[in-house]
C-alpha cells in the first residue's frame, strides 16, 4: 500500500513516519496535492497553522484534494490535519477543504494552548479503531478545536477546562483526530496501525 503524508512545510514529520511504517506500507511525503492524492491513502499531519496549511494547498490543490477525499480516498487528519478538513478557521487563512461541514474556533479556556495528556470520552456508537487500540488517553497540543454542524459525526470527545470538543470524527472513509496518536505512547501507535489495517481491508 502506498501512503502519502501531505507536507505543509511546517515541521518535523519523523515521529509520524515512524508510526506509519509497517511491512507492506510504503510511506512517501508529498508537497504537491495532486501527487498526495494519487496514493492509496492520505495522512494530513498535525504540524503547523491553518493559514500556512491552506496556503500550501492553494486553490487548485484544495479542489483536487477535496474531491479525492469526498470520492473515498482513505484519509487520516491529525490535529491541524483534522482542522483543515473543515470549512474555515478562526485562526485565519483561506478556506479549508470543506470535507466536513463546520468551523474551527479557539478553545474556550484560560490555559491555551492545551498541551499534554487528556481523556477521551467515547461517543454513543462504538468505534472499531478505538476498540482495537484501547486508546482512552491521548496527547494533545492545540489552541483551536473543530465544531462540526453534525455532532453525530463525533465518535469521541474531550474536555479542556470547561470546553467540550470533538476528539475524533468519522465521515465516510475520512477520520479526523484532534490528538496526536504518534505521540500517545503504545496505544496511540496501535491506533495508527488499526487505521492502516482498516484501510487495507
RAJONOR-V624438 format. One record per backbone hydrogen bond with DSSP energy under -1.0 kcal/mol. CO is the residue of the C=O (numbers start at 1). NH is the residue of the N-H. E is the energy in kcal/mol with one decimal. If there is no record, write none. Layout:
co nh e
CO NH E
CO NH E
This chain:
co nh e
1 26 -3.2
2 40 -2.4
2 41 -1.1
3 28 -2.7
4 43 -2.7
5 30 -2.6
13 17 -2.7
14 18 -2.5
15 19 -1.7
16 20 -1.8
17 21 -1.8
22 25 -2.2
26 3 -3.2
28 5 -2.7
30 7 -3.0
32 36 -2.4
33 37 -2.0
35 38 -1.1
36 39 -1.1
41 4 -2.5
42 76 -2.3
43 6 -2.3
44 78 -3.0
49 53 -2.3
50 54 -2.5
51 55 -1.9
52 56 -2.1
53 57 -1.6
54 58 -2.2
58 62 -2.1
59 63 -1.6
60 64 -2.2
61 65 -2.6
62 66 -2.6
63 67 -2.5
64 68 -1.9
65 69 -2.4
66 70 -2.6
67 71 -1.5
68 73 -2.2
69 72 -1.6
74 42 -2.9
75 175 -2.9
76 44 -2.7
77 177 -2.9
78 81 -3.0
79 83 -2.0
80 84 -2.4
83 86 -1.6
84 97 -3.2
85 99 -1.4
85 100 -2.4
86 98 -1.5
87 96 -3.4
88 104 -2.1
89 92 -1.5
101 149 -2.4
102 87 -1.7
103 147 -2.7
104 90 -2.6
105 145 -2.9
107 109 -1.5
114 142 -2.1
116 140 -3.1
118 138 -2.5
121 157 -3.2
127 131 -2.4
128 132 -2.6
129 133 -2.0
130 134 -1.7
136 120 -2.9
138 118 -2.4
139 180 -3.1
140 116 -2.7
142 114 -3.1
143 107 -3.0
145 105 -2.3
147 103 -1.7
150 153 -1.7
151 154 -1.5
153 170 -2.4
155 123 -2.7
156 167 -2.5
156 168 -1.9
157 121 -3.6
158 165 -2.9
160 163 -2.5
163 160 -2.3
165 158 -2.4
167 178 -2.3
168 155 -2.2
168 156 -1.4
169 176 -2.8
171 174 -2.2
173 75 -1.9
174 171 -2.8
175 77 -3.0
176 169 -2.9
177 79 -3.5
180 183 -1.3
181 184 -1.4
184 188 -1.7
185 189 -1.8
186 190 -2.4
187 191 -1.7
188 192 -1.9
189 193 -2.4
190 194 -2.2
191 195 -2.1
192 196 -2.2
193 197 -2.3
194 198 -2.1
195 199 -2.4
196 200 -1.9
